[in-house]
Amino acid sequence: MASTMSSYNEESQEAVVDLNELYGVRDGTLFIVDASPPMFENHSRDRPEEKEVSYFVQSIRRVKESLKQKLSWNRQDWMGLVFFGTKECDPNSDMKNILTIQKLLPVSIDCLKEVIKIDEKNKWEQYRDSASSTDYPLHDVLWHAAQLFHDKNVTMPLRRVILFTCQDNPQLTSDEKHRIRAQAKAYNDLNIKLFVVGLGESWDHNLFYKDLEILSRDIDADNYKTTSLNDLMDQVVLLSRNMSKLAWRFGQDVNIDVVLRNLVAKTQYLKKENMSKETNAPLTSKTCYVVAKEVEDEENENDEDEIETSQPVASTDLEWSIKYGGESICFTSREKRSMKSMRPAGIDVVCMKPISSHLLYHFETPYFVLPSDKSTRKDNALLFDALLNKCNEKELMIIVLVTIRKYSIPLLYTMLPNVKKGGFYLYRIPYKEDVRSLSDILSQYVFNDETKCPFSPKAVELLEEIIKRIGINDEPKMCSNPKLQSQFKAVETLALDLEKSEPIVDDTLPQTEKMRKCVKDLLEEYNEIFKSDEPPTKKSKKIQEAAGKLDTMSKEQIRELVKNNTIDGYTVAQLKMILETLPLKRTGKKDELIKRLKDYFNN
């Protein structure tokens, strides 16, 4: 079927926008911060650079960091901020000692500006002066948070309330604590999860708040695990989502309800907006299928063929054709999908094997299998845990056939037990065509009694020592995404109304100068053992000599270079080495580096 693309009319655009608002994927996070007097006392933190910072400011900074990353990662998510335990309250509200700083809305620059004012503009002092030492409306603020979620008629797969407080056992009556527990239990019916962030070294989670988290999530006390603050903030920024709910089938009558959770998500950057040149307004485009018919213009024979379009065609009316035996066979979209449906969605057990026989092929990103919290089957979690413990005890892995969706192709996976995390890792088993053989390439580097190693044991020991000195633990959290960091700076620049942001430091680049200093005493021995057949060029020799001189250059020598303006002839790499010896900041362009040196010696 011939088809072309056309734009929707305005009414269709409004309808699609409404559907996206109603059915789009988003998460809702509401931060509740305790604003009572104990939160404003100065306390030491685990990080030395942030000592003497009150718990209240610590909480606000965590909210600020989450907002910055949300603005760069995903603008669809909703966030809000509420204070309780303060003398201030919302206007036209019967809730006392509760102040809504930011209603539950999509993350925006305005929300970030308000949080920055509290932290960096010392607006927190205003809330310190209005802190209430008598009223602690924990029940009311939990009810208020549930009401904020209830007022939003949008689809949210995850609704989360995060409470920051330093009072692990608030001074409340037994009746008031009972009301709070009842409200926490109501969170489970409203599909809201409560997380409590305890601040302070003497915090004891078991005194009061452990029961609230268990009631809100409807989990057993044996399966309860506390979540660290860093892990919780990582979940807020980048949540591991449930891919699907499947039935793990062991036969005709034995099934376990499980959820398939992804472990890795693709980095989402800020989207580019198309702007109108005339009005500078954002432009949106919508597409649909229409039937196209070519009509020749009899009057103008030299003109190109015109396209006469009809009404838009629904996606259900589209057909796909394939030629077989000289004839075109057409299929509807439903028939096309049904060809992929070989078995119902679920996990089918094939066999069990020792973990030692696993080939360690990481063909695709693995999933993680957990028991479903919403299962109605009796002893669903008990059977899952028993199977997990037995596989871990006997060091067995399970070979399964997984059909993630109804119209998806079944694929073979291995399930590796992990008792610590309470589930199975799911690794895809590749086909033979997907595995690359390196035997032919690596065979020339295999050394044995027949093929001797060309280097002496002394050279091997030297390389091992060099690797030991410059080796680092390769962890993703050690290096930040430079593109994402530049977007963080852009968001912060807009929020603070700055003209220009400072350049970012790319952590992914190797610190060659620092590595050279670590192995400086071994380089001479390395050059003697691994001598190059070709003599170094004059240019490279000059560079090496200049680098050696810069390492030993004194402060007075650098001052003379700046005074005589001979510093302008140095390269960017050489200027950075000079700045490191002072030491000064090494980032920026050549003009900025020279200006930094001149300002340093002129002041």
N, C-alpha and C positions, 0 to 999 in steps of 0.2 A: 504494500500500500504506500503510495507516495504521500509524503507529509512534509510540512514546513512548520516553522515556529512563529507565533504571534503573541502580542501582549494581551493580558486580561483587561477588561474594562474596570472602571473605578469601583463598581460595586463588588466585583469578584475580588479585587485587591483587599477591600475592607473585610470581606468574609474570610480570606486566607489569614490575614493578620489576627483576626479574632480566634481562629482555630489554633494558630501558633501560640497565642497567649494562653489558651486553655489547655492544650495538649503538649506544649513544648517541654523538654527535659530540663529541670532545674532543681536545685536543692535550696532549702530554707534553713538558715542558721540565725538564731536569736541569742545574742550575748547578754547575760544578766550579771552586772557587777555590783558587789556589795560596797555601799558607800557609807558604812558606819565608821565611827572614829578609829577602831583598831586597824582598818585598812590604810589609814594615812600615816601610821607610824613608820619611821625609817627602819629598814631591815637590810641585812646583807643578802646578796644573791649568790648563786653558784658561779656566775661570771664576774670576775674581778672588775671588769671595766664598768659595771653597772651597780656598784655598791652604793649604799645609802640612798636607795630608791624605794619609795613606799609601795606596798602591795597594790594600791589603787593605780598608780602610774604604770607598774608592771603589767597589769591587766589591760590598760588602755593601749600600751605599746603592742601587746599581742593582737589586739583587735585591729590596730593600725597596720601591722604587717600583713594580716589576713586580707584586709581590704585592698592593700596595694597589689597583692598577688592575684586576688580575685579580679581586679580591674584589668589585669593583663592576661589572665588565664581564661576566664569565662564570665562574660557580663550577664548571662542569663540567670545566674544564681541570685537569691534574695538574702539580704542580711538586715539585722536590726540591733539596736543597743538600748538597754534599759538599766537604770540605776534604782536601787532600793536601799532603805535605811537612811534616807535623807529627809530633811525638813521640807524640801521643795516637792511639788506634785504637779501633775498635768492640769492645765486649765480645763474647766468644765468636766471634771472627773471626780467621782466619789472615792477613788482609790487614794488613800493617804500614804505619804512617805514613799511614793513610787513616781519616778520621773522618766518619761520616754524621751531619750535623746534622738533616736532615729527609729521611725516606724519601719515595719517589715516591708521593704521595697527592694527592687533591683539595685545592685551596687552601682554607685555613681561617684563622680568627682566631688559633688556637694557633700555627700556623706563622709568622704575622706577628709575634706576640709574641716568639717566639724570636729572630727576625732583629732586631727592635727592641732587644732586650737587648744583642746584640752591638754594635750601632752606638751607641745612646744611653746605655746603662748601662755603657759602657766594658768590656764583657766581651771585647772584642777584645784587650785587654792580656793576658788569660789565654792566648790563642792565640799572641800575640807571644812570650811567655815559653817556650812549648812548641814553637816553630818549630825544625825540624831543618835543620841546615846541611850534612848529609852525605847524607841519603836524599832522592831525588826520584823517587818511584814513578809516573811518568807512564803507563807501560804498565799497571800494576796498576789505576790509577784509571779508565782507559778501559775495561778489562775489567769492573771493578766497576760502572760506569755501565751497560754493556750488560746485565749480570746483573740490575740493578734493573728495567730495562725488560722483560727476559725473564720475571721472576717475576710480572709483572702480566698476568693473562689477560683483558685488556680491549682493545677496538678503539680504536686511536689512528691517525687519518689521518696525523699528523705526529709524529715522535719527534725531539727536538732535544736535543743536548748542547752547552752553551755553556761554554767554558773561559776563565777570566780568569787571565792571567799577565803578568809583566813581563820574563820571560827569553825573548828571541827565539831564542836558540841555547843550550839547556841543555847543561851539561857531562856528556854521556853517551857511553858507548862505542859503537862502530859496530854491535856486535851488539844492544845495547839499542835503538838507533834503528831497526834493522831490525825488531825485534819490535813497536815502536810503529807503524811503517808498516803492518805486517801486521794489527795490530789495527784501525787506521783503515780499511783495505780491507774488513775483516769488517763494519764498520758499514754498508756499502752493501748487503750481503746481509741484514742485520737491519733494513733500512729506517730507519736512524738517521742523521741528518745532524749533522756536527760543525762547530761555529763557534768560532773562536778570537778572543778579544778581546785585542789587544795594548795594553798600558798603557805609557806613556812616550813622550817625543818622539823618542827614538832607536830606536824599535822598527822592525825590518826583518822584514816578513812573509815575504820570500823565502828567508830562511836555513834555516828548518826547517818551519814550520807551514803554509806554502802547500801543500806536498806532502800533508800530512795531510788538509786540506780537500778537495783534488782527489780523493784516493783514497776518502774517505768518501762523496762525492757522485757518483763515477764520471763525471766530466766531463773534457773536453779542456782542456789547459793554455791554449789560445787563447781558450776561452770562459769562463775563470775571471775573476771580478771580486770584488774585496774589498768587504766590507760594512762600512759605518761603524757605530760603536757606537750612535749615535742611531737609525739605520735598523733595526738589529738589535733594539733594545729596542722599537721601534714594531711590528715583526713579532711579537714575543713577546706584546705586549698585544693587538694586533688584526691577525691574520694575514689576508693576501689568499688566499682559498681557491680551489682549482681547482674550477670549476663542473662541468666534464665533460671527457672525452677524446673528441675527434672526429676523423674522417677528412676531410681537406681534399682534395676530389675535383676533378681537372683533366680527367678523361676516364674511360674504362673501365679503363685500366691504370696511371694515374699518380695516386697518393695520397700525402699527407703526414700523418703522425700529429701532431696538435697538441692542446694543452690550452687550455681557456677559463678565464681567471682573472678573478675580480671585483676591482674597484678600490675599492669603497666598501661598507661594512657598516653596518647600522643600529645605532644606539647601544642597548646593552642596559643597563637599569637593574636595581637590586636588585628581586627579585620579592617581592610581598606574600605573607605566609604567613597562612593561616586558622588561628586558634587556638581550642581548645575553652574555653568559659567555665568549665567545671567543673574540668577537670584542667590547663588551660593547655598542653596538648600540641598539636603541629602536626596539622592535619587534611588528609587527601588525599581526592580524589574521582575516581572513575573512572566512565565512562559506556559504555553499549552500547545497541543497538537491540533492541526487543522488539515482538512483535505485540500490538496493542491491540484489544480488542473491547468495545463498549459493551453493558452489560446493565442493563435497567431493573429497579428494585426494586419488585415488585408490592405488598409490604406497606406500604412508605412511599412514597406517590405524590408527596408534597411534597419528598422528598429529591432531591438532585442525582444524576445518573447515576453509577454506580460503574464503575471500570475493572478488568477482569479481565485480568491479564497472564499470558502464557505464558513459555516458555523464551527466553533471549536468541537473537537471530538473527545469524548471521555476516554480515560485510559483503559476502561473495561471493554471498550469497543475496538481497541487496537488488535491487530492480528500479526503474527510472525509467520513467514513462509520459508520453506526450504525445498530445493529442487531435488527430486529423487526419481530416477528413471525417466527424466525428461519432463516430468510433471511437477507443478508447484503445489506443495501440501501446506495448508494454512492451519495455524494453531492459535487459539485464544490465549490470553494471559493466564487463565486458570489452568488450561491444559498444559501450558508450558511449565508452570510451577509443579503440577502434579507429576511430571516426568522425574523430578528430583525426589519425590516422596517415596522412599523405599521401605521405611519402617517408621513407627511412631517416635516422637521425640523422647529421648531418655538415654540411659546408660545401661548397656547390656554387658554382663561379665563373659569374657571369653575363656580365660585361664589365669593361673597364678604362677609366678616364677620367682626365683631368688633375686634380690636386688643386685647381687654381684653380676648377674647376667645382663644388666642394663648397659646399652651401648653408649650412653651419655651423649646422644645426639640432641642438640637443642635446635630443632628445626623451626619452631615458631615460638611466640611468647606463651609461656605456660599459664594455665588457669589454676584456681584453687577451689577445692570442693569442700563444702561445709554442710552440716545438717540444717534443714529448714526450720526456722523458728515458728513458722505458721502451720506446721504440719498437724493434721488431725489424726494421724495414725498413732496407735498406742505404742509406747516405748520406741518411738522413732529414733530419738537421740541416743537412747540406751543401746540399741542395736548398732548404730553407727559407731559409737565409742568403743563397743566391744570388738567390732571388726578392725577398727583403727589400732587398738592396743595389741590385738593378736598379730596383725601384719607387722607391727613394729617389733614385737617380741621375737617372732620367727624370721624377721628380715625378709619379708616377702613383698613383692609388688604385684599389682593386679593389672592384667591386660584387658582392656574394655573397648567396646565399640560405642562411640558417642554420636548421637544425633541431636545437635543443639537446637535446631528449629524443625518445624514440621516439614518444610520444603528444603531442607539442607541435606547434603550428602553425608552418609555415615563415615566416620574416620576412626582409625585405630589410635588409642592413647595408652600410656602407662600411668598408673596411679601409684605415687610414692608416698608412704605415710610420714606424717610430721606430728608427733604427739604434742609437742610444745605449742604449736599453733592450732591444734585440734582439728586437723583435716588432712586431705590428700592433695599433693601437687599433681597436676594433670599435664603430662608432656606428650606432645604429638609424635607419633612414630612415622618417620618419613618413608616414602617409597624408595626403591632402589635407584630410580632415576634422579632422585633429589639429593643423594649422597655423593659428594665429590671425593674421589680417591686421590690421595697424595703420595701413594707408595712410590710411583715412578719418579716423583720430584724429590722426595726426601731420601731415596735410597743412596744417593751420592754423598749424603751427610751422615751415614751410619758408619761408625768406626768400630772395628773389632780386631781380633788377632791377625786377620789377613790384611785388612785396610787400617793402617796405622793413622793416628791423629797427626796432622802436620805440625801442630804446635806442642811445645814442651809442657810438662806439668807446671812449671813455674809460670808460664803464660796463662794457663787456666786458673791458677790460684790468684794471679793478679786481676784477671777479669772478674772473678768471684768477689774479690775485695772491692773493686770499683762498683759492681752492682749492689753490693751490700751497703755501701756508703750513700749512693744516690737513689736507692730504691725507696719507694713510698707505697703506702696502702692505697690501692686504686678503689676509691669509693665515690659513688655519684655525688654525694652531698659535699664532697671536698671542693668540687669545681662547679661553679654556677654557669648557667647558660648565658653567654654574652649578649645574645640577641634579646633574651628575655630581660636581662638586667638593664639594657638600654631602654626597653619599654617601661620598666619600673621607674627609671629616671624621668622619662617623658611624662608619666602619670603624676609623679611627685612635682615636677616642674609646673604642670598645669594646676595642680591643687594649691601650690604655694604662690602662684602667679609670678614665677621667676622668669627672667628674660632668657637665661641660658643655664643648662645643667652641667655639672662637672663630668668630665669623661670617665667612663667606667674602666675598671681594671680587669683585663681578660685573664681569668684564672686557668683557662685551658692551655695557655702557652707555657712551654717548659721554661723554668728559671735557669737558663744556661749559665749565667754568671755565678749564681749561687752553687750550682753543681760543679763548676770548674774549681771553685775555691775548696769544695769538699775533697776533691781528688787531686789537688795541686801537687802534692808530694809524690803522687804516683804517675804523673803524666810523663816525666822524664824516662822512667823505666818502661812505660808503655811505648813511647816513641822509639826506644832502643830495640825492643822486641819486635814490634810491628813496624818495621821501616818500610816506607813507600818506595817503590821502584823508580818513580818519577821525581825529580827534584822540584821543590816548591817554586812557584813563579815569584817574580820580584814583588808583585802586588800583594800576594798572600803573605810574603815574608815581612813586608812593611806593616801589614795589618797586625801580625803577631807581635812584632816589636812594639808597635804603638799600644797594643792591649797590655803588654807587660809593663810599659812605662806608666800607663794610667793607673794600674793597680797600686803602684808605689808612689804616686804623686802626693805631695804634702798639701796642706791647706794654703800655705804661703805661695806655692807654685801656681795653684789654681787662682789665687787672688791676682797674681801677676798677669795670667792669661786674660782674666776679665778686665783688668785695668788697661792692658794694651790692645783690647778688642781683637785679640787673636783667637778668642774662643769661638768666633763666628765661623771659622774654617773647619771646625770639628763636625763629624757626622752625628746623627741622632743616637746611634749605638754608643759612640764614645762619650757623648754628653750624658747619657744615662749612667755610664760607668763612673763619671766624675760626680754626678749627683749622689750616687750610692756611697761614695767615700765620705761625703760630708756629714751625715746623710740627709738627703732631701727627697721630695716626692719625684718619682721617675716617669710619671705619665704625662702625655701631652705631645703637641707638635714641637718642631725644632725652635720656632720663635718663642713658644711658651717656656721651653727648657732654658734657653739663653736668658730670657727675662727673669726667670726664677733665680738663676745664678747671680745676675747683676743685682737684683733686689736683696739677695742674701748678704752680699759684701758691701753694698751701699748703706744698709741699715746699721 
